[in-house]
Amino acid sequence: MASNRGQGGIQQLLAAEQEAQRIVTAAKNEKLARLKQAKENAEKEIAEYRAQLEYEFQKKVSESSGDSGANVKRLELDTGAKIHHLKTEAGRISGDVVTMLLKYVTSVKN
């Protein structure tokens, strides 16, 4: 009887060990599945964030490009106005400049 009882105890221990191994394996598999899901979620969030940043960047680029055209037009107008002002001033004082130059060129110094 003691032999049967010892044999039964060993069988119980083996069964308990197998059950523990099954529980550990299941826990490892569940952990791996959770890690895989977390990685997929993180990659999805990264892709969404990257897409949002790209959208904002493209929006700023398009806005600055539009401003660039407006800036070029404004600069062209400003430059044209300055050129016109310089030509007007040059025409206004050119007679005085010619008179002054003739005075200095034709004056004789001894």
Salt bridges, closest charged atoms under 4 A:
GLU19 OE2 - ARG22 NH2 2.37
ASP78 OD2 - ARG74 NH1 3.47
GLU89 OE1 - ARG92 NH2 2.62
